[in-house]
Amino acid sequence: MHGVGRWFLPGAGVGWLAALVFLARVLPRQVNFVDDPLVGGVVLVVIPGLLAGVAAVVLAAIVRRILRQRRDVSEVTVTRLRRLSISLLLVTLFLGALSVLAPDRRLHTRLMVFGIDGASPDVVDALVPLDQLPGITELKVEGASGELRSIEPMLSPIVWTTIATGQPLERHGIHGFRVTSPACQAARFWDVLEDRGMTVGLYKWLVTYPPREGSGFMVPGWLATGPETVPRDLEFARAYEQQQRSRARAGAAPGLAGGVGFAMRSALKGVRLSTLTDGALFAVRGVFGGDDELRMAEAHRLRARIDLDLFLALLERYDPDVATFTYYPTDAVAHRMWKYYEPDKFGGVVEDDGAKWDAIPAVYRQADSFLIELRRRLPNDVNLVVLSDHGMCAAGTEGGAAASGLRTAELQRLLDEWGASTEVAQLGMKATVAVADGSALPADEVERRLAEVTFDGKPLLQIETLAPAMLGLTLAVQGHLAARIAEPVTLPDGGATTLEPFLRTKAGTSGVHHERGVLYAVGPQIAPGVTIEGADLYDVAPTLLAVMGAPPAGDMEGQVLDALFLEPPAVGEGPASYGDLVRGLTYLPVSDSAAGEDAVQQRLQALGYVEPPREAP
């Protein structure tokens, strides 16, 4: 070969050398980094070789033109460079093949809890006959299954804490979203098991921020306002996620340098090559725009893949006795895109090309694939429990718009004016009001004043007490309210406003929480093919403790689900309470960040739990 074309192969060798250096750095920390041979071949061989080869040819042409060099480089030199390049290619292929073929490390986890936020039995039952959920299908055959009834109010931090403690919210103390780990006043099942000498690893269970140093790992869920994790070397991932959410809310594009740095650090901590490749492709597609809702759903799936990769790496690193992993896209995507899944319940919604209809099935398929991979990586004798905190269903509709509900922003503004320290959240057509301890306006006074808000001479609000210092509010008036938005509302102090700022006639979310969730269990102690009847969230913590040989406490609301087991576990009588355990727990210092606060607020608004402040007319 003569001319500048001879430099393509030596140039490609530079690209393969870069890939080789990268693999040499990553593989000692993550031997299974190359999880897909096709992706590995393209990303580690074809792309770097092609780019570097073309660059070498172009550079050689430029140099020859500038120097007007007529004498060719020694053919011996070029031949040696080609041989070196081929050697680099072969070594790169060899290391990539080793990564693909490397056996998974055998783990010793005895209890695995896989939480699927918002998983609905109706969606599962629709997809299983279509062979779209093979993992759950196997669980139904090999283990026990049933529905898991949720509790009111179905706000995520409340219900996930109830699952973990077996206690109602008036005992565990978690009333809203702006909460931290030390606010939990009841021991969670992992506190009990860790106290009995077991190692525990938690990944994104809600209300675990700030985390605490313990026997294993603790990566907080999405309510965390700071980046702290245990181990501390994963804080970069939380910080990057919060920054990206904040940038997205501001309409800014993801930073290239930050993305590359995140990818490099993620690879060293467990994120696999196919996940990084899909992340790069997602970023590239974003430059060319696209449908916002489909991009949102894809972003949730991509973030979940990163989470699974990091979680699997942590499992190998700590090999805990007890581990939990929580999957959130089933809830987040359903809130925004249920109108496409059941378009007949929302007038005027078009199915589009089917991609939006498939957004909800897609996250269920992904959760199912995670379940299959977890079962492959976990020991054969693990006790695996899969559950959801609640199900999802379509919001009520009326002429294509969500049925009338309360605007949380107006309620929050009114309560702030009264001097009450509260947190108002949306839950379908219901608003919840959590009154903080030490509020200048106590809960009974808040309830009295809200009861005195009237419309057309009658109470505007129907009020129910969900728990001490926790109220549920719905509209007490009926009829076509959208036509009456200019009519007056009388306030307790004699002031007046109109109905319009209180009324929410069109919801930003089309999927709402439903009390029917899912429960599956499989393991050496679990009876195969059994259907569980009448289980609710309170039963989870006692049952998980029993699986691990620990007795439930006497003050737990639920009971051990004996029907799950081949033989009811003989755990004996437990203590009156495990409450003493929480008094000795110490947590990492909280370092709330503006990006973290903004990310949580963005997530709450996207899920429809809170509303942005009402704009002035």
N, C-alpha and C positions, 0 to 999 in steps of 0.2 A: 504494500500500500504506500503511495507517495502523496506528497502534499499535506495540507493541514488535516485531512481526514484520518491520517494515521494516529492523531492524538485523541480520538474519541475513546478508545479503550483505556489508555493510561489515565485520561481524565475521569472516566467512570470509576476507576480504582480509587480516586480521591473520595468519591461519594460512598463507595463501599467501605473505605477506611473510616469515614465518619459514622456509618451505621455500625461498624464493628466496635468502635470506641463506645458508642452509646450502649450497645448490647453488653459489652464487657462491664459497664458500670451498673446496668440495671439488673442483669441476671443473678448476680450474687445476692441481691436483695429480693428479687421476685423471679423465681426460676420459671414460672408459667406465664411470663409476660406475653409471649407470642401465643395467643390462644386460638388463632385461626391461620392455617398455613397459607391460604390464598391472600389474605390481608397482609400477612407477614412478608410474602414474596413481593407484593406490589410496593408496600411502604418501605421495606428495608433493602430491596434489591432493585426493582424496576425504576422507581421514582428517583432515588439518589443517584443511581448509575446513569440514567438518562439525562438528568439535569446537569450533573457534573461533567458528563461526556460532551454534551452540547456546549457547555460553557468553555471547556478546554478547546474545542474546535474553533469557536468564535475568538477566544483569546489568541490562539495560535495564528489565526488569519490576521488579526490586528497587529500582532508583533511582526509578522513577516512583511506586512505592508509598510509599517513604520520604518523598520530597519532595512527594508528592501533586501532581505537576506536571500541569496541565491543558493548557497550551499546547504544541503539538507543535513539534519542531525544524523549522527551515526546510526545505521540500521541496527547495530548491536545494542545501542542504548535504548532505542524504541522497542526492540524485541524484549529486552529485560523488563522494561516498564510494563509491557503487555502481560508478561508472565507474572509479574508482581500483582498486577490488577486481577488476573484470573485467580491467583492464590487468595487475595483478599475476598474475592467473590465466594470462593469455595469455603473459606473459614466462616464468612457471614452466614452462608446457607447452613453450614454445620451447626453453628450456635443457635440459629433460628429453629432448626429441626430438633435440637436437644430441648429447647424451650417448649415446643409443641408436644413432644413425646414424654417430657418429664412427668413421672407419676405424682399425683397429689399426695401431700403429706397426710398420714392417717391421724385424725383428730380423736379426742376422747370426751367431747361434749356429751353430757348425759340428758340435758333438757334444753330444747330449742323452742323459743316462742317466736313465731312469725306473724306479726301484726299487719293486716291489710286494711288500712284506714278506709272506712266507708264501703267495704265490700258488701254487696247486696245479694241475698239468696236468689232473688228474681233474675238478676243478670247471670249468675252462675248457672241457674237452671235452664236459661235460654241458650247458653254457650256450650254446656256439656254435651247435649245431643248432637251438636255440630262438630264434635271432636276437636274443639278449640282449647280445651283445658285438660290435657291428659294428666297433668300432675294432680289436680283435684279429683279427677276421675279415679285415679289409683288410690288416693286417700280414702275415698268413699268405700272402695272395695276392701282395702287392707286395714282400715281403722274405723273409728267411730265418727259420726257426723250429725249435725243438727243445726238448729237456729239458736242464736244467742240474742236474747232480748236486751235492748239497751234501756237506759233510764233517762228521766227528765231531770234537768235540762241537758240536751244532747250536745253540749259544747265540748270540743275535743279535749282540752286540758282536764275537764271535770271527769269525763268518762274514762279516759286512759288512766287517770289516777285512781278511780274507783276499781278498775280492772286490777291494778297493781296492789291495792291495799285491801280490797274486799269490804271497804267502808263507804258510807254515804258521804256526801260532800260536807255536811255539817260536822263530821268527825275528821275527815282528812284535811279540810280547810282550804281546798283549792276551789275558788269561786269563779274565776274568770281567766283572761288571757295574760294579763300583766302580773305574772306570778313567777316565783323562783323556787328552787328546790327546798331551801330552808323553811318555806311556808307550809310544806306538807307536814301535817301533825301526826300522821299515822305511818307505821312501818310498811314498806312495800315488800313484796315477796322476796325480792333479791336481797333486801337488808336482812331478812330472817335467815335466808340460806347462806349468805356470807358470814353471818354471825355463827353459823354452825360449821364453819371451816371450808366452805366451797368458794371457788373462784367464779367471778361473775363478769360478763361482758355485755354492755348495753349499747345499742346503736340507734340513736334518734328516737328513743321513747320520750314522749312529751313530759314536760316539767322535770327535766333532769339538768337544768342550768341554774346556777353554776354546777359543774360536775365536782365530784370528790375523788380524792385519791383512794384507791381500794385495792382489791386483789387482782383486778383485771383492767378492762378499759371502759370508758364512759364517754360517748360522743352525744351531746345533747340534741334534742329535736329542734324544729324550726321556730319555736318561740324564744330561742336563745337570742339575747341582744348583744352578746359578746362572742369572741371566737374561741374561748377556752374549751379545751378538750383534755381528756386523759386517755392516751398519752399526749403530752404537749406538742409533739412533733406533727400532729394533724391539724393544728390551729390554722395553718395556712389555707387549708381546704375550706374551713368554715368562714374565714375572713374573705376569701375570694368569692364564695357563694353570696355572702351578704353584700359585698361591693357590686357584684353583677346585678343583683336585684335592685339595688339603689340606682345603678346606672340605667337599667331598663325603665325604671319609673320616671327618670329624668329625660328619657328619650335619647340617651347617649349610646353609641355603638360600643361593643366590647373592645377593650384595649388589646392590641395585638401583642405587645410586649408582656402584658400581664397574663394573657392566655398562654403564650409560649412558656413562660416561667412556671405557671400552674401545671401545664402538661408535663414538664420535666420533673418537677417535684412529685407529682402524682404517680408518675411511672416508678419512682423510687419507693413509693409507699403502698403500691399494690394495684393501681389502675392499669388495666390491660391494654394491649395495643389496639384491639378492635374498638374499644371504647374511646380511646384518644383519637382514632381515625374518624369515628362518627362525630365526635365533638368538633374536629377540624372542618368536616364537611358541613355540619350544621352552621358553623360560623361563616363559611364561604357562601352558603345559600342565603344567609341573612343579609349579605351585601346586596343581593338582587331582590330583596323584599320577599313578599309572600303573604299568605293569609295569616292574620294575627292569631286567630284561634288555633289553627293547626300548628303554628309555630309554638304557641304556648304549650299545647299537648306534647309536642316533640321535645320541648325543653324539659318538661317534667320527666319524661321517659329517660332522657339522657342523664339528668341529674340522678335518677334512681340507679342507673347502671354504674355511675361513679360510686354511689353509696355501696352497692353490692360488692364491687371490686375491693373497696377499702375495708368493708366488713370481713370479707373472706381472708384478706391479708391479716387483719387483726385476730381472726380465729386461729390462723396458723401461728401467729406470734405469741399469743397468750394461752391458747388451748384451754379455754375456761370450762368449768363444769356446767355452767348455766349461761346461756346467751340469748339475746333478743335482737330482732331486726324489724324495723317498722317501715312499711311501704306506703307512701302517701298519694301517688298519682291517681289511684282509684277514687279518692275523695275529691282532689283538686280539679281533675278533668270533669268529673260528673257535675260539680257545682256549675261549671261554665257551659257544658255542652250537652246536657240532658235533652235540651230541646231538639237536637238532631237525632238523638237515640230514639225518642218517642215523639216524632214530629206531629202525630195526629192529636196530641194533647196541647199543642201550641199553634194556634191559628196563624197562618202566614209564614211559617217556617218551612223552607225548602230543604230537601235532603242534600242539595248540591250534587256532587258527583259520587257520593258515597263515602268520601274520605272523612267527612265530618261525622257521619253516622258511625263510622268505624272507630272513632276516637276513643269511645268508652270500651268497646270490646278489645281494642289494642292494649289498653293498660291492664285489663284482666289477663290477657295472654302473656304480657310481660311478667306480671306477678306470678303466673303459673310457671313460666320458664325459670324464674328465680327459685321457686319452690323445688323444681326438678333438680336444679344445680345444687341447691343446699342439701337435698337428700343424697346426691351423689358424693358430696364432699364430707358429710357428717358420718359418724360411725353407724353401723347397722343396728346397734342396740340403743340408739338415741330415742328419747321420747319427744316427738315433734307435735307441737300444738299450733294450729293456725286459726286465727280469730280476727274478727272485726269489732270495732267499738260501736258501730251502728250500720244500718244499710242506707240506701239512697232511693229517692223516688222523684217523680216530676212535681214541680211546684204547682199549686192550684192555678187554673187558668180561667180567664173570662174575656172572651172576645180577642184572644191573642195576647193579652197582657196578664201578668201575674195578678192574682187576686189581691185586693187592697190589704196593705199591711202598714205598720208604723215605721216612720223614718227614725232610725236610731240617732242620727245627728241632731235632730230637733229635741228629742228626749234628753240627750246628753247635755245640750246647751241649757235646757230648762233646769235640769238638776244642778248643773254648775252654778247657775244664777242663784239657786236656793242655798248654796253653800254645802251641798252634799258631796261627799267623796264616793263616787260610784263609777262603775264600768258598765256601759250599756252595749249589748251585742244583739245581733239579729239571729234568729233561729227559725227559718221558714217564715211563716206569717206571725210568729211570736217574737217579741223583744224580751230580753232578760235584763234585769237590773241587779247587779251585785253591789251591796253597800259595804264599804271597807270598814274594818275595825277602826275605831277612833274618829269616825266621820262626825263633823260638827252637827249634822242632821242625822239622827239615828234612823234605823230601818223603819220603825213604826211611824215616825213622823213623815218619812219619805212616802210610805204607803198612804198615809192620811191625805197628804197634799195631792198625790196623784189621783186619788179617788174624788177629789174636789174639782178636777179638770172636767168641764162639762161642755156638751155640744147639743144644741137644740133643747136645752133644759134637762138633759140626762147625762149620766157619766159617759165620758168619751172612752174610758178604758175599762176593760174587764181585767181584774187583778187576781192572781193566784199566788200563794206562798209556796215556792218550790223547796225552800229550805230556810233556816234562820238567815236573815239578811240577804235573801235571794228571792226576787219577785219575777213572775212571768206576766207579761202584758200583751193583750190583744185588743183589737178594736171592739167596743161593745155595741157600736151602732151598725146598722145594716143598710142595704140598699145600694144604689148606684152612686157611690160617693164622689166619683170623679166630677160629676156635674155640680157638686156642692162645695167645691174647694174654697170658694170665696165667702162662705157662711162663717159666722163668728164662733170662736172657742173661748170660753170664759176660764180664766186662771184663778187659783185659790186666793191671790192677793187682790182680786177685783179687776185685774188687768184683762185685756182681751187680745186675741190674735185671730187668725183664720185657720180653717182646717187644712189649707194647702201645705204648710210646712210640716204637718204631722203625717200626711198621707203619702204612702208609697204605692203608686198604682202600677208601676212596672219594675220588676226586680231585675237587678243586674245579673242574677244567677237563676238558672232554670232547674237545677237539681237541689233538693233539700234533704235533710236527714230524715231517716225512717227508723223506727225502733227495731226492725228485724235485721240482725246481723248474722254472721256465719261462724261456725265452730267445727273444726276438724281436729282429730288427734290420731296418732299412730305411734306404735312403739311396743316393746316387749310386754308391757303391762296392760296394753289397751286391747279391748275386745274388738275383733274385726267385724265389720258389717253391721254395727249397732247404730240405731238412730236415737239421738239424745232428745228428750222432750223436756220442755219447761225450764231450760237453763237461762240464767241471766248474768249480767256482768258481775254481780256479787259472788257468784259461784267460782269465778276463775281463780282468784288468789288461793282460796282453800284447796282447790283441786291441784294447782301447781305445787303447792307445798306438800300435799299428800304424795304426788308423784315422786318427789325427792325424799320422802320419808319423814317429813316434818309435820307436826300436827297443826291445824289451824287454831287461831286464838278464839277464845270464847266470845269476844265482842265482834267478830266478823259477821256480817249480815247474811252471807250465803252459806252454802254447805258443799261438802265434797260430792262431786258428781260420780257416785258409785257405779252408775250404769256404764260409765266409760271403761271400767276396768274388768279384766278377766276375773279377778278376785278383789273385793273391796280392800283397799290398803289398810293395814293394821298399824296406825300411827299413834294410837293412844289419845289421851286427853291432853289438849294443849293448855297453855297459860291463859289467864283471863284476858290478857292483852299483850301485844308486842310493842306497845307504845314507848316503853323505856328505851328501845333501840335507837329511836330518832334523836334522843337527847345527846348521845355521844358522837353524832356524825359531824364532821367538819368539812367544809366546802372550800373550793378555790375562791380567791377574791373575785368579785364581780368587776369587770371593766367594760361597762356598757359603752357602745360606740354609736355615733350618729348614723353610720351606715347600717349597723345592726338594728337600731330602732326603726329606721326607715324601711328596712327589709321586712320586719315583722308587720309594720303598718300596711305595707303594700300587699303582703300575703293575706292579711285579715280583710282588706278591701276586695281583693280578687276572689276570695271565698265567699264574700257577701256577709261576713259577720259584722262589719262596721261600714259606715258610709263616710265619704269625705264631707267636710263642712259644706253646708248648703250655700250656694252662690246667691248673692243678692240679686233680686230681680232688676 
